[in-house]
Amino acid sequence: MSGTPLIRLSGLTKTYGSGQAAFQALKGIDLTIEEGDFVAIMGPSGSGKSTTMNILGCLDTPTGGSFQFLGVSVEQMSRNQRALLRRHYLGFVFQGFNLLARTTALENVELPLIYRGEPAAVRHAAARTALEQVGLKGWEHHTPAELSGGQQQRVAIARAIVTRPTVLLADEPTGNLDSRNSREIMELITELNREQGITVLMVTHEPDMAAYAKRVIHFVDGVVESDRRNGEGD
């Protein structure tokens, strides 16, 4: 796999609707992301950043162009093949945490492993390890209602990393948090990128959160307006 980028988008387009009602959300995106990178994706509403993230997360398919993941053309995969790629290579963190309300932290974190068909003993051990990694050792049996917003997002991150994903896709991960919890969550995501080599792709509106990333990509009107390493041009 050496020399093959983790992700390569070539001439990627996405159109919703048809005829007079057609809307071109992406107008030819060219993007390469190497394994171990930490990318912040920014841009106004309607700029194409969420559409791109949905395609990268195998939740949507492009209208045209190519999306390669480790050299394999994702747009040519079947729905089931994309689901397997999602299950084995990708972890997701959302602004709204998306935890099951009546379920303990441990059970929430185990969910992706249930979908994989892992035995209970393996699930329990992996979930405990993931919760410890995000600083929630001792909180395994608390439900979301018994946790702060910052703790709930830590549970969500533990759930995303319990499968040991290659890529963590984070959509506004600090959007519902105060500034202190936002900093703690960003430090945790930075540590996962640095210590475990997880590639991070993060949508954010907040420049101070984007500052944690190694690279910032700005979308405007369905195209990449700028793509720079943090620290360049400052």
Contacts in CASP RR format, 6 or more apart in sequence:
PFRMAT RR
TARGET T0000
AUTHOR 0000-0000-0000
METHOD contacts of the structure
MODEL  1
MSGTPLIRLSGLTKTYGSGQAAFQALKGIDLTIEEGDFVAIMGPSGSGKS
TTMNILGCLDTPTGGSFQFLGVSVEQMSRNQRALLRRHYLGFVFQGFNLL
ARTTALENVELPLIYRGEPAAVRHAAARTALEQVGLKGWEHHTPAELSGG
QQQRVAIARAIVTRPTVLLADEPTGNLDSRNSREIMELITELNREQGITV
LMVTHEPDMAAYAKRVIHFVDGVVESDRRNGEGD
1 70 0 8 1.000
4 70 0 8 1.000
4 71 0 8 1.000
5 32 0 8 1.000
5 33 0 8 1.000
5 34 0 8 1.000
5 35 0 8 1.000
5 68 0 8 1.000
5 71 0 8 1.000
6 33 0 8 1.000
6 34 0 8 1.000
6 35 0 8 1.000
6 36 0 8 1.000
6 37 0 8 1.000
6 69 0 8 1.000
6 70 0 8 1.000
6 166 0 8 1.000
6 167 0 8 1.000
6 199 0 8 1.000
7 31 0 8 1.000
7 32 0 8 1.000
7 33 0 8 1.000
7 56 0 8 1.000
7 67 0 8 1.000
7 68 0 8 1.000
7 69 0 8 1.000
7 167 0 8 1.000
8 31 0 8 1.000
8 32 0 8 1.000
8 33 0 8 1.000
8 66 0 8 1.000
8 67 0 8 1.000
8 68 0 8 1.000
8 71 0 8 1.000
9 29 0 8 1.000
9 30 0 8 1.000
9 31 0 8 1.000
9 32 0 8 1.000
9 52 0 8 1.000
9 65 0 8 1.000
9 66 0 8 1.000
9 67 0 8 1.000
9 68 0 8 1.000
10 30 0 8 1.000
10 65 0 8 1.000
10 66 0 8 1.000
10 68 0 8 1.000
11 28 0 8 1.000
11 29 0 8 1.000
11 30 0 8 1.000
11 64 0 8 1.000
11 65 0 8 1.000
11 66 0 8 1.000
12 26 0 8 1.000
12 28 0 8 1.000
12 29 0 8 1.000
12 30 0 8 1.000
12 31 0 8 1.000
12 52 0 8 1.000
12 55 0 8 1.000
12 62 0 8 1.000
12 64 0 8 1.000
12 65 0 8 1.000
12 66 0 8 1.000
12 67 0 8 1.000
13 24 0 8 1.000
13 26 0 8 1.000
13 27 0 8 1.000
13 28 0 8 1.000
13 29 0 8 1.000
13 62 0 8 1.000
13 63 0 8 1.000
13 64 0 8 1.000
13 65 0 8 1.000
14 24 0 8 1.000
14 25 0 8 1.000
14 26 0 8 1.000
14 51 0 8 1.000
14 55 0 8 1.000
14 60 0 8 1.000
14 62 0 8 1.000
14 63 0 8 1.000
14 64 0 8 1.000
15 22 0 8 1.000
15 23 0 8 1.000
15 24 0 8 1.000
15 25 0 8 1.000
15 63 0 8 1.000
16 22 0 8 1.000
16 23 0 8 1.000
16 25 0 8 1.000
17 23 0 8 1.000
24 222 0 8 1.000
25 46 0 8 1.000
25 48 0 8 1.000
25 51 0 8 1.000
25 222 0 8 1.000
26 48 0 8 1.000
26 51 0 8 1.000
26 52 0 8 1.000
26 55 0 8 1.000
26 62 0 8 1.000
26 63 0 8 1.000
26 222 0 8 1.000
26 223 0 8 1.000
27 221 0 8 1.000
27 222 0 8 1.000
27 223 0 8 1.000
28 65 0 8 1.000
28 222 0 8 1.000
28 223 0 8 1.000
29 52 0 8 1.000
29 222 0 8 1.000
29 223 0 8 1.000
29 224 0 8 1.000
30 224 0 8 1.000
31 52 0 8 1.000
31 217 0 8 1.000
31 224 0 8 1.000
31 227 0 8 1.000
33 39 0 8 1.000
33 199 0 8 1.000
33 201 0 8 1.000
34 199 0 8 1.000
35 166 0 8 1.000
35 197 0 8 1.000
35 199 0 8 1.000
36 193 0 8 1.000
36 197 0 8 1.000
36 198 0 8 1.000
36 199 0 8 1.000
36 200 0 8 1.000
37 199 0 8 1.000
37 200 0 8 1.000
37 214 0 8 1.000
37 215 0 8 1.000
38 189 0 8 1.000
38 190 0 8 1.000
38 193 0 8 1.000
38 199 0 8 1.000
38 200 0 8 1.000
38 202 0 8 1.000
38 212 0 8 1.000
38 213 0 8 1.000
38 214 0 8 1.000
38 215 0 8 1.000
39 200 0 8 1.000
39 201 0 8 1.000
39 202 0 8 1.000
39 213 0 8 1.000
39 214 0 8 1.000
39 215 0 8 1.000
39 216 0 8 1.000
39 217 0 8 1.000
40 202 0 8 1.000
40 203 0 8 1.000
40 204 0 8 1.000
40 209 0 8 1.000
40 210 0 8 1.000
40 212 0 8 1.000
40 213 0 8 1.000
40 215 0 8 1.000
40 216 0 8 1.000
40 217 0 8 1.000
41 49 0 8 1.000
41 52 0 8 1.000
41 53 0 8 1.000
41 201 0 8 1.000
41 202 0 8 1.000
41 203 0 8 1.000
41 204 0 8 1.000
41 217 0 8 1.000
41 219 0 8 1.000
42 49 0 8 1.000
42 203 0 8 1.000
42 204 0 8 1.000
42 205 0 8 1.000
42 207 0 8 1.000
42 210 0 8 1.000
42 216 0 8 1.000
42 217 0 8 1.000
42 218 0 8 1.000
42 219 0 8 1.000
43 49 0 8 1.000
43 205 0 8 1.000
43 218 0 8 1.000
43 219 0 8 1.000
43 220 0 8 1.000
44 220 0 8 1.000
46 221 0 8 1.000
46 222 0 8 1.000
47 219 0 8 1.000
47 220 0 8 1.000
47 221 0 8 1.000
47 222 0 8 1.000
48 219 0 8 1.000
48 222 0 8 1.000
49 203 0 8 1.000
49 219 0 8 1.000
50 171 0 8 1.000
50 203 0 8 1.000
51 60 0 8 1.000
51 222 0 8 1.000
52 219 0 8 1.000
53 169 0 8 1.000
53 171 0 8 1.000
53 201 0 8 1.000
53 203 0 8 1.000
54 60 0 8 1.000
55 61 0 8 1.000
55 62 0 8 1.000
55 67 0 8 1.000
56 67 0 8 1.000
56 167 0 8 1.000
56 169 0 8 1.000
56 201 0 8 1.000
57 86 0 8 1.000
57 90 0 8 1.000
57 92 0 8 1.000
57 167 0 8 1.000
57 169 0 8 1.000
58 74 0 8 1.000
58 82 0 8 1.000
58 83 0 8 1.000
58 85 0 8 1.000
58 86 0 8 1.000
58 90 0 8 1.000
59 86 0 8 1.000
61 75 0 8 1.000
61 82 0 8 1.000
62 75 0 8 1.000
64 75 0 8 1.000
65 75 0 8 1.000
66 73 0 8 1.000
66 75 0 8 1.000
67 73 0 8 1.000
67 74 0 8 1.000
67 75 0 8 1.000
68 74 0 8 1.000
69 85 0 8 1.000
69 89 0 8 1.000
74 82 0 8 1.000
74 85 0 8 1.000
77 85 0 8 1.000
87 112 0 8 1.000
87 115 0 8 1.000
87 116 0 8 1.000
87 163 0 8 1.000
88 163 0 8 1.000
88 165 0 8 1.000
89 165 0 8 1.000
89 166 0 8 1.000
89 167 0 8 1.000
90 165 0 8 1.000
90 166 0 8 1.000
90 167 0 8 1.000
90 168 0 8 1.000
90 169 0 8 1.000
91 112 0 8 1.000
91 160 0 8 1.000
91 161 0 8 1.000
91 163 0 8 1.000
91 165 0 8 1.000
91 167 0 8 1.000
91 168 0 8 1.000
91 169 0 8 1.000
92 160 0 8 1.000
92 168 0 8 1.000
92 169 0 8 1.000
92 170 0 8 1.000
92 171 0 8 1.000
93 153 0 8 1.000
93 156 0 8 1.000
93 157 0 8 1.000
93 160 0 8 1.000
93 168 0 8 1.000
93 169 0 8 1.000
93 170 0 8 1.000
93 171 0 8 1.000
93 173 0 8 1.000
94 156 0 8 1.000
94 171 0 8 1.000
94 172 0 8 1.000
94 173 0 8 1.000
95 171 0 8 1.000
95 172 0 8 1.000
95 173 0 8 1.000
95 175 0 8 1.000
95 176 0 8 1.000
96 156 0 8 1.000
96 176 0 8 1.000
97 144 0 8 1.000
97 149 0 8 1.000
97 152 0 8 1.000
97 153 0 8 1.000
97 155 0 8 1.000
97 156 0 8 1.000
97 176 0 8 1.000
98 156 0 8 1.000
99 108 0 8 1.000
99 144 0 8 1.000
99 152 0 8 1.000
99 155 0 8 1.000
99 156 0 8 1.000
99 159 0 8 1.000
100 107 0 8 1.000
100 108 0 8 1.000
100 111 0 8 1.000
100 144 0 8 1.000
101 143 0 8 1.000
101 144 0 8 1.000
101 145 0 8 1.000
102 143 0 8 1.000
103 143 0 8 1.000
103 144 0 8 1.000
104 140 0 8 1.000
104 141 0 8 1.000
104 142 0 8 1.000
104 143 0 8 1.000
105 131 0 8 1.000
105 136 0 8 1.000
105 139 0 8 1.000
105 140 0 8 1.000
105 141 0 8 1.000
105 142 0 8 1.000
105 143 0 8 1.000
105 144 0 8 1.000
105 147 0 8 1.000
105 155 0 8 1.000
105 158 0 8 1.000
106 124 0 8 1.000
106 127 0 8 1.000
106 128 0 8 1.000
106 131 0 8 1.000
106 140 0 8 1.000
106 141 0 8 1.000
107 127 0 8 1.000
108 144 0 8 1.000
108 155 0 8 1.000
108 156 0 8 1.000
108 159 0 8 1.000
109 127 0 8 1.000
109 130 0 8 1.000
109 131 0 8 1.000
109 155 0 8 1.000
109 158 0 8 1.000
109 159 0 8 1.000
109 162 0 8 1.000
110 123 0 8 1.000
110 124 0 8 1.000
110 126 0 8 1.000
110 127 0 8 1.000
110 162 0 8 1.000
111 159 0 8 1.000
112 159 0 8 1.000
112 162 0 8 1.000
112 163 0 8 1.000
113 122 0 8 1.000
113 123 0 8 1.000
113 126 0 8 1.000
113 127 0 8 1.000
113 162 0 8 1.000
113 163 0 8 1.000
114 123 0 8 1.000
116 163 0 8 1.000
118 126 0 8 1.000
126 162 0 8 1.000
127 140 0 8 1.000
127 158 0 8 1.000
127 162 0 8 1.000
128 137 0 8 1.000
128 140 0 8 1.000
129 162 0 8 1.000
130 158 0 8 1.000
130 159 0 8 1.000
130 161 0 8 1.000
130 162 0 8 1.000
131 137 0 8 1.000
131 138 0 8 1.000
131 139 0 8 1.000
131 140 0 8 1.000
131 154 0 8 1.000
131 155 0 8 1.000
131 158 0 8 1.000
133 158 0 8 1.000
133 161 0 8 1.000
133 192 0 8 1.000
134 154 0 8 1.000
134 155 0 8 1.000
134 157 0 8 1.000
134 158 0 8 1.000
134 161 0 8 1.000
134 188 0 8 1.000
135 154 0 8 1.000
136 151 0 8 1.000
136 154 0 8 1.000
136 155 0 8 1.000
136 158 0 8 1.000
139 147 0 8 1.000
139 151 0 8 1.000
144 152 0 8 1.000
144 155 0 8 1.000
147 155 0 8 1.000
148 181 0 8 1.000
149 176 0 8 1.000
149 177 0 8 1.000
149 181 0 8 1.000
150 177 0 8 1.000
150 181 0 8 1.000
150 184 0 8 1.000
150 185 0 8 1.000
153 173 0 8 1.000
153 174 0 8 1.000
153 176 0 8 1.000
153 177 0 8 1.000
153 181 0 8 1.000
153 185 0 8 1.000
154 185 0 8 1.000
154 188 0 8 1.000
157 173 0 8 1.000
157 185 0 8 1.000
157 188 0 8 1.000
157 189 0 8 1.000
157 192 0 8 1.000
160 168 0 8 1.000
161 168 0 8 1.000
161 192 0 8 1.000
161 196 0 8 1.000
161 198 0 8 1.000
165 198 0 8 1.000
166 198 0 8 1.000
166 199 0 8 1.000
167 198 0 8 1.000
167 199 0 8 1.000
167 200 0 8 1.000
167 201 0 8 1.000
168 189 0 8 1.000
168 192 0 8 1.000
168 193 0 8 1.000
168 198 0 8 1.000
168 199 0 8 1.000
168 200 0 8 1.000
168 201 0 8 1.000
169 201 0 8 1.000
169 202 0 8 1.000
170 189 0 8 1.000
170 200 0 8 1.000
170 201 0 8 1.000
170 202 0 8 1.000
170 203 0 8 1.000
171 202 0 8 1.000
171 203 0 8 1.000
172 203 0 8 1.000
172 204 0 8 1.000
172 205 0 8 1.000
173 185 0 8 1.000
173 186 0 8 1.000
173 189 0 8 1.000
173 202 0 8 1.000
173 204 0 8 1.000
174 181 0 8 1.000
174 182 0 8 1.000
174 185 0 8 1.000
174 186 0 8 1.000
174 204 0 8 1.000
174 206 0 8 1.000
174 209 0 8 1.000
175 182 0 8 1.000
175 206 0 8 1.000
177 185 0 8 1.000
182 206 0 8 1.000
182 209 0 8 1.000
186 209 0 8 1.000
186 212 0 8 1.000
187 212 0 8 1.000
189 200 0 8 1.000
189 202 0 8 1.000
189 212 0 8 1.000
190 212 0 8 1.000
192 198 0 8 1.000
192 200 0 8 1.000
193 199 0 8 1.000
193 200 0 8 1.000
200 213 0 8 1.000
202 209 0 8 1.000
202 210 0 8 1.000
202 213 0 8 1.000
204 210 0 8 1.000
210 216 0 8 1.000
210 230 0 8 1.000
211 230 0 8 1.000
213 230 0 8 1.000
214 229 0 8 1.000
214 230 0 8 1.000
215 227 0 8 1.000
215 228 0 8 1.000
215 229 0 8 1.000
215 230 0 8 1.000
216 226 0 8 1.000
216 227 0 8 1.000
216 228 0 8 1.000
216 230 0 8 1.000
217 224 0 8 1.000
217 226 0 8 1.000
217 227 0 8 1.000
218 224 0 8 1.000
218 225 0 8 1.000
218 226 0 8 1.000
218 227 0 8 1.000
219 225 0 8 1.000
END
